[in-house]
């Protein structure tokens, strides 16, 4: 990967960049430093064959569907109708999950759940508390405020408050089982993967909007400047994992 491109070179890459389907980034070539947990493996610890599960901000349902053979029934919600359409397509062969359009306030949801999941999406702790059965668990993995720090700096995006805090959990009636955090090196190995990634991020689905800005080669080069080595584009991945009980 070079650290500087021309507009013509960028236009050629953009012309061959596929659109993100749901929340699937599996086509990217990346490397991440070792971390202390895997989201799916942590969730599996709290699932059993009788579990009813709600997934808030399910996206295309990719990870929720991966878990569907472990629980009894599940409901995935997302504020984006396009995401729900993709989730339904992805779940065409799965008979114990359904997907509907709903915000994090869960206005259309009437039932309660043994487990409520939320990964990289907005959440409303009052709504979660109101829909979590006694003894039930809430698990969220959140993108940390320092994520992609060098990209945010290049775009002059202001520093944000933490996406989740222990006090937030406690004041909404839940008890904390686990509160973990990591901030590690993350490398995108080629320019095609980087452009695909940045084109996929908008404020409806992420905490940074690069989807339109990246069409401008001056912005791309500002992002690349000082952040490219022999491995590719180097940034950071900041995450929280919180497990709480009702």
C-alpha positions in Angstrom: 0.0 0.0 0.0 1.3 3.5 -0.9 0.9 6.5 1.4 -0.3 8.8 -1.4 -2.6 8.3 -4.4 -3.9 10.4 -7.3 -7.6 11.2 -7.8 -7.4 9.0 -10.9 -6.0 6.1 -9.0 -8.7 6.5 -6.3 -11.5 6.7 -8.8 -10.3 3.4 -10.3 -10.3 1.7 -6.9 -13.8 3.2 -6.1 -15.2 1.9 -9.4 -14.2 -1.7 -8.3 -15.3 -1.4 -4.7 -18.3 -3.5 -3.8 -21.1 -2.2 -1.6 -21.3 -3.5 2.0 -24.0 -6.1 2.4 -25.5 -5.9 5.9 -22.7 -5.6 8.3 -20.3 -8.1 6.6 -16.7 -7.1 6.5 -15.3 -10.6 5.9 -13.8 -9.7 2.6 -11.3 -7.3 4.1 -7.7 -8.3 4.6 -6.7 -7.2 8.1 -4.6 -8.0 11.1 -5.4 -7.2 14.8 -3.2 -7.6 17.8 -4.4 -10.3 20.2 -7.3 -9.4 22.5 -8.8 -10.8 25.7 -12.2 -11.9 24.4 -14.2 -13.0 21.4 -17.7 -11.6 21.3 -19.5 -14.8 20.0 -17.7 -17.0 22.5 -18.6 -14.8 25.4 -22.3 -14.8 24.3 -22.4 -18.5 24.0 -21.6 -18.8 27.7 -25.0 -17.3 28.5 -27.1 -19.3 26.0 -29.0 -22.6 26.3 -31.6 -24.4 24.3 -34.5 -22.7 26.2 -33.2 -19.1 25.8 -35.3 -16.4 24.2 -32.9 -13.8 22.8 -33.2 -10.2 21.5 -30.5 -8.7 19.3 -30.6 -4.9 19.2 -28.9 -3.3 16.2 -28.6 -6.7 14.5 -27.5 -5.3 11.1 -27.7 -8.0 8.5 -28.1 -10.6 11.3 -24.7 -12.1 10.5 -23.6 -12.9 14.1 -27.1 -13.5 15.5 -27.7 -16.2 12.9 -24.4 -17.8 13.8 -25.8 -18.3 17.3 -29.3 -19.5 16.3 -28.6 -23.2 16.7 -27.9 -22.6 20.5 -31.1 -20.8 21.6 -34.9 -21.5 21.3 -36.1 -18.4 19.6 -34.7 -15.0 18.7 -35.7 -11.5 17.5 -33.3 -9.2 15.7 -34.1 -5.5 15.4 -32.5 -2.7 13.5 -33.5 0.9 12.8 -32.4 0.5 9.1 -35.1 -1.2 6.9 -32.4 -2.1 4.4 -30.5 -4.0 7.1 -33.6 -5.9 8.1 -34.3 -6.9 4.5 -30.7 -8.3 4.3 -31.1 -10.0 7.6 -34.3 -11.8 6.4 -32.5 -12.9 3.3 -29.5 -14.2 5.3 -31.9 -16.1 7.6 -34.0 -17.8 4.9 -33.0 -21.2 6.1 -33.3 -20.5 9.8 -36.7 -21.0 11.4 -36.2 -19.8 15.0 -35.3 -16.2 14.4 -37.2 -13.2 13.0 -36.3 -9.6 12.2 -38.2 -6.4 12.4 -37.5 -2.7 12.2 -37.3 -1.0 15.6 -35.0 1.6 17.3 -33.1 1.0 20.4 -36.1 2.2 22.4 -37.9 -1.1 21.5 -41.3 0.6 21.0 -42.7 -2.3 19.0 -41.5 -5.0 21.3 -44.0 -6.6 23.7 -42.2 -9.7 25.1 -39.4 -10.1 27.6 -36.2 -12.0 27.0 -33.7 -14.2 28.8 -30.8 -12.5 27.0 -30.5 -9.2 25.2 -27.5 -8.6 22.9 -26.1 -5.5 21.4 -23.0 -5.2 19.3 -21.7 -1.9 18.0 -25.1 -0.2 18.0 -27.0 2.4 20.0 -28.8 1.1 23.1 -31.3 2.4 25.6 -30.8 0.9 29.1 -34.3 1.7 30.3 -35.8 -0.2 27.4 -33.3 -3.1 28.0 -34.2 -3.2 31.7 -37.9 -3.3 30.9 -37.6 -6.2 28.4 -35.1 -8.3 30.4 -36.5 -11.1 32.5 -35.5 -11.3 36.1 -32.1 -13.1 36.2 -31.6 -12.4 32.5 -28.4 -11.0 31.0 -27.5 -8.0 28.8 -24.3 -8.3 26.8 -23.0 -5.4 24.7 -19.8 -4.9 22.8 -19.3 -1.2 22.0 -16.9 0.6 19.8 -14.8 2.7 22.1 -14.4 6.5 21.8 -10.8 6.2 20.9 -11.4 3.8 18.0 -9.6 4.7 14.7 -8.0 7.7 16.5 -5.7 8.7 13.6 -8.6 8.6 11.1 -10.7 10.8 13.3 -7.8 13.2 13.7 -7.4 13.4 10.0 -11.1 14.3 9.6 -11.0 16.7 12.6 -13.6 14.7 14.4 -13.8 15.8 18.1 -13.0 13.5 21.0 -16.2 11.8 22.3 -17.3 10.6 25.7 -17.0 6.9 26.6 -19.7 4.9 24.8 -20.6 3.1 28.0 -19.7 3.4 31.7 -20.2 1.3 34.8 -22.3 4.0 36.4 -24.6 4.1 33.4 -25.3 0.4 33.9 -25.8 0.6 37.7 -28.1 3.6 37.7 -30.5 1.7 35.3 -31.1 -1.1 37.7 -28.7 -3.7 36.3 -25.7 -5.3 38.1 -22.3 -5.6 36.5 -21.0 -9.1 35.9 -18.1 -8.1 33.7 -16.7 -4.8 32.3 -13.7 -5.2 30.0 -11.9 -3.0 27.6 -9.1 -3.2 25.0 -7.4 -0.8 22.7 -5.0 -2.6 20.3 -3.3 -2.1 16.9 -5.4 -2.8 13.9 -3.9 -3.1 10.4 -5.7 -3.0 7.0 -3.4 -4.8 4.6 -4.3 -3.3 1.2 -5.8 -0.2 -0.2 -8.9 -2.1 -1.6 -9.8 -3.3 1.9 -9.3 0.2 3.3 -11.5 1.9 0.7 -14.2 -0.8 1.2 -14.1 -0.2 5.0 -14.2 3.6 4.8 -16.9 3.6 2.2 -19.1 1.5 4.5 -19.0 3.8 7.5 -21.7 6.4 7.9 -23.3 8.0 11.0 -26.4 5.7 10.9 -24.2 2.7 11.4 -21.0 3.9 13.0 -19.5 6.7 15.1 -17.6 8.2 12.1 -18.7 9.1 8.6 -16.1 8.4 5.9 -18.5 7.0 3.3 -18.6 10.2 1.2 -15.5 11.9 2.4 -13.3 9.1 1.0 -14.2 10.0 -2.6 -11.8 12.9 -2.3 -8.2 11.9 -2.7 -6.9 14.7 -0.5 -8.9 13.3 2.4 -7.6 9.8 1.7 -4.0 11.0 1.6 -4.5 12.9 4.8 -5.7 9.7 6.4 -2.8 7.7 5.0 -0.1 10.2 5.9 2.2 8.8 8.6 0.1 5.7 9.1 1.3 3.3 6.4 4.1 0.8 6.9 5.1 -2.5 5.3 2.1 -4.2 6.8 -0.5 -1.8 5.5 -2.6 1.0 7.0 -2.1 1.1 10.8 -4.8 2.3 13.1 -6.3 1.1 16.4 -9.3 -0.9 17.5 -10.9 0.2 20.8 -13.7 -1.9 22.3 -15.7 -2.4 25.5 -17.5 -5.6 26.5 -20.1 -5.4 29.2 -22.1 -8.2 30.7 -24.9 -7.1 33.1 -27.6 -9.0 35.0 -31.2 -8.0 35.9 
